[in-house]
Amino acid sequence: MDLALLSRVHLFPVRHHSPRTTSVLGRWLERVRPEVILVEGPCDASGLVDVLCDEATKPPVAILGYRTDGTPRSALWPFAAYSPEYAALQWAKANKARAEFIDIPVGVSLEVDRDEEGEEPGVEEDETESAATHGAPAESEWEEPISERFAKERGYRSFEELWEALFEAPDWTPEGFRPVLLAWADVLNAGPRREYHRWRDAFMARKVLEVVASGVPPEKVAVVAGAAHVAAFLAGDVDAALEAKLPKGVPCAVTVIPYSFPRLAEQLGYGAGNRAPHFYQKAHEAKCDFRRATLEVLIDFAGHLRTRGFTASLADVLEAYRLALTLADLREKSAPGLDELREATVAVLCRGDATHVDGFLWKSVIGHQVGRVASRIGQNSLQAEFWREVEARRLPRTDSPETFSLRLNNDVEVGSSVFLHRLRVAEIPYASLQGAGQQRGAPPKEAGGYAALTRVRESWQAQWTPSTDVALVEKIVLGDTLEAVTTRVLQERLAAAKATAAAAEVLLESVITGCPQTVAAALRACDAHAATDSDLPSLASAARALSGLVAYGTSRAHADVGDEAVAVLCEKTFGRALLRVHDASTCGPEAVGPVLEALRTLHEVAFAQPRADKAGWLTEAHGLMESHAVHPATSGLATGLLYLAQELSESDVALEVGRRLSLAVEPEAGAAYLEGFLQVNALVLVKSREVVKALDDFLSSVEAERFRQTLPVLRRALGPLGSTERRYLMENVVAVRQLGAKGQAAKGVLEEKDKEKLKDMSAELGKALDDLDDLL
């Protein structure tokens, strides 16, 4: 490798997404007039240059490289309209020059473990960008990056402020800008360089020399690459042998996808020096006139404030603009930057309150713009289907969250729900369920499964991001339609299911996502698992799922199996669950929680589903109520469920509670029984004077030491009581202890002015209240 030839090639150092770099680069190319422009980027993406430069392609866009061997890994190379690499490609097209990428191939980039190199996987970044963010390898994990130290030593609050003041705002010439940027690269990379970047140096140097060797004069070749790489070329710090350390690479493909301003912004995780893409776009369109860009943004801010009912006049805008200019002059800057823009906005437009800036104004500086890719790139079938559905169903397509509702009472909105649930199951990031009509303050319901089957209205929040298209590209290995991809995912879940509940969950998801092929397989799996499943919670969950399908049907899936097959399986699964009720209820305290939930589920299915064995369930519930072998909480729950079903009278309940809370029963068992009973119908207990008397006698009979041991269970049992239940309980406690009669005598006591009697009565009433407070 003749590295001396590199010194004869025109080399221009750049920094990603820099309007000033782009402006200077354009003037430099007009002077150099190269025949070939070599740009930092994956060399196997050179075939996409025409697509990137197509008039129908509107930045921001990104080159996407992804593995095709089934391993989910990808990398992005984003471009804004003001990215110097993109400007170089555009200049080449306009001037009929040849343009190629010269960095390592996508497959090699995906194979390199950049995690060990301190790079974030999935997004390619230039070495100068990385150094500006992370600095050279630090001796200490907490050592401040060299870029931040450099900025603060010169009176700037951050590296970004320094970059705007020294590099973006001044009107540089190509002759002045190039050596300054190279000097900056030398500062940032004064320490040891990462091996990965040195490998790339060697690869790119070879690609440049191959172009020269093909017959193109070095003087007709221009290289546009990161400042650190150009500095290495000029210094001759390229070791050709290092290229051999690059791995062979993995199977991959490359395409172009839309990108967005929020993804470019520093606040959302990409790219030092690009805090506010919309602001920089305005500066780019104004030919790097940052004063004009500042004024335009302030006008936008005033509009946003007025829309929300705040006062923001044109005079306020001009005053804020003058303040931004004054701040820039005081700080010896040639034009305002983002810091001056923010401070002037807070001081003038927001009257000193930064809440509005942080709340909604700054989002407009970042921007929401989403790019567009020329149609000739050829979207894969999943991308085409996604965008076709989004367009036809008028769903959000911006990189900002939008909320909308679906009423599932017509085929159009049911179809939209099926589409969104397919994306959810396939793990394609786009929309998330925000609620399903549940009461305010209630915990959010599950997105899919039984909850999705029963709801009639859905509220979603959707937001397209580049990750959406990345996932659509990666998922193509699972199928060429969203239904096929979802079916494949559900089939894999079904194969991994080890219990009836898991198979039933797949069955429900198959119905919700309209995947009839998986519906039939999941029904067979449920039947097979239920025959050997000994886990009551699993069987109860499956019974509820099947009961739901019987009630609501499988029409969403257009299944060929028919609802009768589901109904038969529901009967069988419910019957199998009943056979395991007693054994499952004979458990320890650590296992009783799921069993209690399963018993409640079986009760609901028995009374909601006509084909369930209701009589069989009632028999099992009576058996639990009467048994002392099972966990006491299951007996209490069964008692409450039977009363709720009007299978027990109030006197029967009082008798059973009195028996369970008698002196012959261990306090811990009595407290556990009470906990189970109150889970069903606390109001019944506290309204019944007989039940409250049994509870009062039980609590009064417990010895002090045993009471302390039992108190945690009692607190857990009585803690959920609401204000109504507590009022009834207090009234009955007063009546049981005959405190009401003493209250009637209070008038006489007061007339006699017998303070001692009044004091005694107050103490007794106070003790009753204290006893209740101890429990609650």
N, C-alpha and C positions, 0 to 999 in steps of 0.2 A: 504494500500500500504506500503510494507516493504521497505522503502527507504534505509535502511542499506545494503540491498543486492546490491544496485547500486555500492557501494564502492568495491565489490568483482568482479564486471564485468570489463573487460578490456576496458577502455575508451580512445579514441584517438581524440584530437581536430584537426580540419582541417580548411583550408580556401579555398574557391572555386577557381578552375583554377590556382593552384599554383604548378609548377613543383617540387620545393624543398619539399613541403608537401607530394607530391605523392611519391617522392624518399624515404623520411624518413619513410612514411607509409609502403611501401613495405618491408623495412628491419624490421620494427616493427612486421608486420604480420608474417614474417618468424620466428621470435623469439617466438611469442605468440602461433602460430599454432591453431587458434580457429576452432571450429566445426560449429559455426554459426556467421555470420557477419551481423550486423544490421546497415543499412545505412540511413542517413537522406534523405528523399524523400517520396512522397505520398504513403501511405501503400497500396492503391488499385492499384498501378502500379507494385507490386511485381511480378505479372504474366508476366511482360515484361522484367524481368531480363535476361531470356534466349535470347531474341531478342537483347538486348543491348550487350550481350557478344558473339553473333554469329560472326563467322569469316567474314561473308559478311557485317556486320555492321562496318562502318568506321566513327569514330568521325570527326568533331563535329556533334552530334545529340542531340535531346531534347525530353524529355517526354512532351507530350501535353495533358492537361486536358481541356475539353470544355463542356459547358452546352448543354443539349439535349432537353431543353424545349422551344426552339425558341428564347431565350435571347442570344444575341451575347456577350459572355464573355468567356475568356479562360485564361490559365496560362501555363507558360513554365518552365521546369527545364532542363537547358542545361548542356551538358557534352562535354569536350574536352578530347583528349587522355591523357592529363596531369592533368585532374581533379581527386583529391584523391578519391572521391566517385566512379568514374568509375574504377579507379585502384583497389579499394577494391572489386568491383563486379568481375573484371577480375581475381583477385587472388583467390576468392572463387571458380570460375569455374575451374581454373587450379588445385586447391588443393582439389576439391570435397567437399567443405564446403557449407553449406546452406546460401543463401544470401536473405535478405528481406529488404524492406523499412519500416520505422516506423513512419514517420511524418503523420500529419493529412490528411484525404482523400481529393481527388480533389474537391468533391462536397462541403465539408466544407470550403476549402480554397477559392473557388469561391464565397461562400456566405458571408464570412467575409468581412466587409467594411474596407479594409486596407488603403483606402484613408485617413480616420480619424486617422489612426495609423502612418501616415507619410510615408507609403510605396507606391511604384508605382505599380498600378494594372497590372496584366497580366504577370509579370515575378517574380517568386519566388526568393528571395535572402536570404542568411544566415544573421543572426542578426549581426555577426561581420562585414560582408560586409557593411550592412546598417549603422552601427555605424561608420565605417571608412569613409563613404561618408558623412553622415549627422551629426554624433556626437550624444551625448545625447540630449534630448529635451532642446532646447535653451531658455534662458530667453528672448532673443531678436531675432527677425527674422534674423538679420544680424550678429549674433554671430558666430565667426569662429569655425568650428568643432574641437573637442578636438584632433582628429588625426592630423590635420594640425598644430595646436599649438604645439603639442608634437614634430612633425617633425622639425619645425622651431627652437624650443628651442635647438635642438641638431645639428643645423647647416645644415639641409637638406632643399631643396627648396620645397619639396612636400612630402606628405605621401607616394606616390608611390616610390619616390627615397629612402625614409627611408626603405620601405618594401624590396626593391631589395637589399639594402646594408646590412641590418641586418638579413633578413630572407631567401631570395632567394639565394644570392651568397655564403655565408659561407657553409662549408661542415659539416652540423649538424649531430649528432648522434641522434637516437630516444630518448635516455635518456636525452639529452640536449635540444632537440627541443620542446618536449612536455611541460615541465614546462614553457619555455619561451613564447610559444604561449598562454598558459593559463594565464600567467601574463599579456600578452598584452590584452587578452579578459577582464581581471579585470579592466585594465586602461580604456578601451573604454566604459565599462558598469558601470562605477563608479556611475553614476547618476541613477535615476529611470528607470527601464526597461519597455518597452512597454508591455501592457497587452497581446497583441496578442502572443508575444513570450513566455510569461509565461504560456499561455494556451497550447502552443505547448510543452513546457517543461513537463507539467503534462501528456499530451497524450503520448509523446515518452517514458517517464519513465514507464508508465503503460505497453506499448507494450514490453519494455525490460523485465520487471518483469514477464509478461505472458510467455515469452520464457523460463525463468528460472523455472517458476512454471510448465511448461510442462515436466520437467525432465532433461533439459540441465544444467550441472553444471555451475555456474557463471564464473568459471575460463576458460570455453570453449566458452564464449560469448565475442565477440568484437563489440564495438559500434563505428562507424565512423560518427561524427556529427560536426556541427559548434562549434567553440571554446566557444562561449557564452553558448550554451546548455550544453556542457561537464562541463564547470566551474560551472554551476548551479547544475548539478548532484553531482559533487564532494563536493560542499559546502552544500549539503542538502537543497538548496533553491528551493524546488519544493513543491507547494501546490496542492495536489491531487484534492481538491475541485474546483480548477479553471477550470478543464476540463469540468465541467458542464456548463460553460459559452459559450462553443463552440456551434454554431448553428447546426441545424440538417443536413444541407447540401441540395444541389439542385441536380436534375437529371443531370447526366453527364456521360461522357465516357473518356477513356484515351487511348492514342496510342503513338507511337514513330515516329518522323518526322526528316528529315535532318535539320541540322543547319549549320552555316557558321562562319568563322573567323570574318568577319566584324561585325556580330551581337554580337560577344563576346567582341569586342573591346570597350574600354572606350569611344573612340571618337564617337561611334554610340549608346551609351546609355546604355550599360550593364556592370555591374561588376567592382567595384574598383579593382585595382591590376591586370588588364588584358589589359593593354594599347596596346600591340602588340602580338596577339596570335601566329603569325607565328614565331616571335623571341623566344617566350616561348616554342613553339613546337620544335624548333631546340635545345634549351637548354635541353628539356626533352629527345630528341633522343640522345643527347650527355651526358646523365646521369648527368645533371645539371652542365656541364662544360660551364660556361658562357663566358669564354675566347674563346673557340672554336666557340660558337654560334655567338659571336661578329665578329670573323674573317669570318665566313661563310656569314653573312649578308653583310659585307663590300665587299666581292667578288661579291655577288648579285648586290649590288649598282653599282659597277664598270661596270658590264655587262649592266645594265640598262642605264647608262650614255653613254657607247660606242654605244649602239643601237640607241641613239638619236643624235649621232654625236659629243659627247664630248670626250675629252681626259681623260682617266682613266686607267693607266697602273697597272701592278702587283706591281711595286715599290710604286706607290701611295697607293695601298691597304695596303702594309706592313707598310708604314709610318703612315697611319691613324690608323692601329692596334696598333702600338707602342705608338701613342699619346693617344689612348683610355686607354691603360694600365697605362701610366704615370698619366693621370688624375685620374684614380681609385686609384693609389698609393698615390697621393697627398691628396686625400679625405679619405684616410684610409679605402678603400673598398677592399674586397678580390678579386673582379673581376669587370670588367666594366658592367654597366647597360645601359639602354636605353638612359639616359642623356649623358653619355660618348660616346656612339655610335653616337648619333646625332651630338655632338660637334666636334668629330673627322671627321665625314663625311663632315660637313660644312667647317671646316678649311682646310682639305687636298683635298678630292675628288672634292669638289665644289668651291675651291679657295676662301673661305670666303663668298660665296653667298648662302644664305639659301633658295633661291627661288626654286631650284631643289628639295630640300628635301621636302618642303611643297607641291610642285606641283605634283611630281610623285613618288619619292623614298620612302616616308614613307608608301605609300600604300602597298609596298611589305613587309614591316615589319608587318603590320596588317595582310596581306594575303587575298587571295580570296577563300580559300579552302571551298568547300561545302561537307558535310558529305553524307553518303549513309546508308540506312537502309536495313537490310536483307529482302528479298522478302516475307518471311513467316509471317511478321507482318500483311500482308493483307491490302493494301491500300484500301480506300473506292473507290467507282466507279468514283467519280469526280477526285480524285488524279490520279487514273489509266488513265483516259481519258486525263487529262492534260499532264502527262508525255509521254503518247503515242503520242499525237499530237505534243508536243515539239520535240520529237525524230524524228518523221516521217517528220516534216516540217523543221527540222534542225534550230530550233529557239534557242536563247541563253538560257543556263541553269546554268550560273555562277552568283555569288553574286557581280557582278560589271556591270555597265551599258554598253550595247552594242547597237549600232545603225544599222539599216538595212532598206532596202526599198522593197516595194512590187509593182509590175506592174500589175494592175488589168485587164490584157488582156488574162488571161488563168485561167482555173478552179483551178489549184493548188494554185496559189497565191490569187485568190478570196477566196478559202477555208481557207487559212491562215488569210486573213482579217476578215472573218466571225468569226473564232475562237478567234482572238484578240478582236474583238468588243463584243463578248459574255462575255469575261472576264471583259471588261470595264463596260458593263451594269450591270453585276452581282457584280461589285465592288470587284473583286478578284485582288489584286495588283500584277501586273507583267509587263505590257507594257503600255506606254503612247504615244499618237500621237505627233510627233515632228513637223510636217508640212505636207502639202499636195500639194507641188508644187507651193505654192503662191510666189509672187515676194518677193525678198529680202527686208527686212525692213517693209513689210506689217505685220499687226497684225495676230497672229495665228488664223487659222480657227477653228470652232467648231469640236470636234472629231467625233461626230455622226450627225444624222439628215440630212438635205438637203445637207450640205457640203460634207458629206461622200458619199451620193448618186451620186453626180456629179463628184467627182474626179476620175482620172484614175491612180493615183500613190499615195502611202502612205509611209511616213517615220515614223518608230517607234523606240522607245528606250525601250529595255526590260532588266529586271534584276530580277532574281529569288531571293527571300528572304524567310526566315522562315514564314513571314506573308502570303506568297502565299499559302503554305501548310496549315497554320492555317485557312485561309479563305475557302480553298477547303474542309476542314474537317467540318467547321461550316455551310457551305452552303448546306450540304447534307440534311438538314431538308426541303429544298425547292425543291429537286428533285434529281434523281440519274444520270442525265446527264447534261452537260452544257446547252444544248438546253432547257431541262425542267426547269432548274434553271432560265435561262434568260426569258423564257416564263412566269414563275411565277412572276418574278420581274416586267415585263412589264404589266402583268395583274393587278398587284396591282397599278401601275402607272395609268393605264387606268381607274380603278375604282375610283381613286382619281381625275381624270381630270374633271374640271368644265367648260371648254370652248373648242371650236373647235380646237384652236391651240394646246392645250395640247394633245388632242386625236390624232391630225395629227402627232405630234412629236412621240407619241408611235407607230403610223403606220410606220413612216419612220424607227425608230429603229428596228421594227419587221422585216422589209425588210433587213436592213443592217446586222442584226444578224441571219437571216435565221430562223425565227420563224413563220411559216405559220399559226399556230393556232391563234396567236394574230393579224395577218394581217386582218383576216375576222372580228374579234371582233372590231378592231380599225376602220375599214371602217363603220361598223354599228354605232359606237359611234360618228364618225365625222358627219354622216348624221343626227343623232338625235340632236347633239349640234348645228349644223348649222341652223336648223329650228328655233331655239329660240335665238340664239346668236346675241346680238345687238352691240358687240364690233368689230369695223372695223379692228383694228390691228390683232385680233384673226382670223377673217375670211380671211383676206389677207394672213396671214401666212399659214393657212390651204390650201388656194388656191394654193400658191406656192408649198407646199409639194405635193399636189395631181398632180399638173402640172408636177413636177419632176418625179413622178411615171409614169405618162402617157408617158413622153419623154424617160425615161430610163428603164421602165418596172419593173416588180416584180420578175424577174428571179432569183435574188439572194435568194429570200425567197422560191422559188418553190411553190408559193401560188396556191391554188385551186380556188380562187375567180375570177381569170382572169383579164386581164388589162382593159377589157371593163367596168367592174363595177367601176374601179377607174376613168376612163374617164367620165362616167356619173356623178359620184359624184363631179368630178372637175368642170364640167359645172354648176351643181346646186349650189355649194359653191361659185363659182365666181359670179354667178347671184345674190345670196343673199348678197354678199359683195357690189355689185353695188347699191343695194337698200339702203344701209346705208352710202353711201359716203357723201351725202349732210348734213345729220344730224350730222355725226361724225365730219365734217369739221367746223361746227358751234360750236366752242369750244373756251376756253380761252387760254392764252399763256402757262399755265402750262401743258396743255394736247395736244398741237399741235405737239410736237416732234414725238410721236408714230404714229399720224395720217399722218404726212408727209411721214414717212417710209412706212406706209401701202399703200399710194397712189403710191409711186414709185414701190412697189411690184406688185400692180394691173396692172400698166402700163407694167411692164416686162412680166407678165403672158399674158396679152392681145396680145402682139406682138410676144411672143415666142410659145404660145400654140394655135394651129389652132382651137381647140374646145372651146376656151374661146370667150365670146361675145365682140369682139373688137369694133364693132360699138356702143354697149352700153357703153363701157368705154369712147370712144371719146365724146359721148354725155354728159356724166357726167363731163368729163374734161372741155368741153366748158362751161358747166353750172357753174363750179367752177371759171373759169377765169372771167366770166362776173358778178358773184355775189358779192355784197358788204355785204351780210349777213354773209358769212363765214369768217373764220380768213384770213386776208390778205396773210399770208404766204402760205396757200393752194392755193389761186388764183395765186400767183407768181409761185409756183411749177407747177400748171396745165399749165400756159402759157409756161414755159420752156419745159415741156414734150410734149406739142402739137407742138412746133417748132421743137423739136428733132425728132418727128415723121413726119415732113414735112407737118403737117396739117395747119401751119401758115407760111406766107412768112416773110422775114426780115422786110419789111415795115409794115406788120401787127403787128409784135412784137414791133417795134419802136413806133407805134401808141398806142398800149396797154400800154407799159411802160410809155410813155408820159402822158397818161390819168391817170394812177395810181400814177404818181409822180407829178401831177399838183398842183397848188396852192390851189385848192379846197379840196385837200386831207390832212388829218391830218398827220403831219410828222411821228408820230409813226406808223401809218398804212402804209405809203409809205415805211418806212424802213423795216417793216415786210414783205411787198410784195417783196421788193428787196432781202431780205434774202432767201425767198422761191425760187425765180427765179434763183438766183445764185447757188443754190444747184444742179441745173440740168446742166446749160450751161453758165458758167461765160464768156467763151471766146466769145460767140455770143454777149453778151452785150457790152463788152469792144471793140470789133472790129467794132461795128456799131456806126458811128458818130452821127446818129440821137438819138440813145439810150443814148450815152454819153452826148449829149447836154441836153436831158431831165433830166438826172441825175445831171448835172452841174447846170442847172436852179433850180432844186429842192433843192439842197444843198445851193445855193446862196440865196434862198428865205426864208430859215428857220431863224427865229429870234435867236439871240445869246442864250437866256435862253432855248428855245425849242431845239436848236441844242445840248446843253449839255445834255438834257434829252434823246434825240434820239441817241446820240453818241454810247452808248453800243450796240444797235441793229445794227447800221451801222458798227461798228468794227467787230461784229460777222458775218455780211454779207460779208464784203470786206476782212476780215482777211485771209481766205483760198486762196485768189488769188495767183497764182504762178508767177514766174518771167516773163513768156511770157504774161500772162494776164495783169500784171502791165505795161509792156512795151507798149502794145497796148493802154491801158487806158491813159498812159501819152502822147502818140502821139496824141490821139484824144482830150485830154484836151488842149494840145498846139494848135491844129488846131481850136477847138471850140472857144477859147479865142483869136484867131488870133495872137498868140505869134510867129507863124512861119513867118508871114509877117514882124514882127518887127525884127526877126532874119535875114531875107534877107537884111534889112536895116543896119544891124550891120557893114557890110563892109564899107558903106558910113560913118557911124558914126565914125568908127575907122580912116578912112582917114581924116575926119574933126577934129579928135582928140578932139571930143566933149565929155568930160568925164561925164558931167551931164546927157546927153542923154543915155549913156551907163549904168550909175548908175541906172537911172529910169527903163530902160528895165530889168536889172538884178534883181531889186527889185520886179518887177511884175512877172517875171519868178520864182523867189524864193518863192513868195507868193503862186503861183500855186503848186509848189512842197511841200510847207509846208502844204497846204490844203490836198494834197494827203497823206502825212505822218500822218496827224492827223487821217485820216480814217483808214489807214493800220497799 
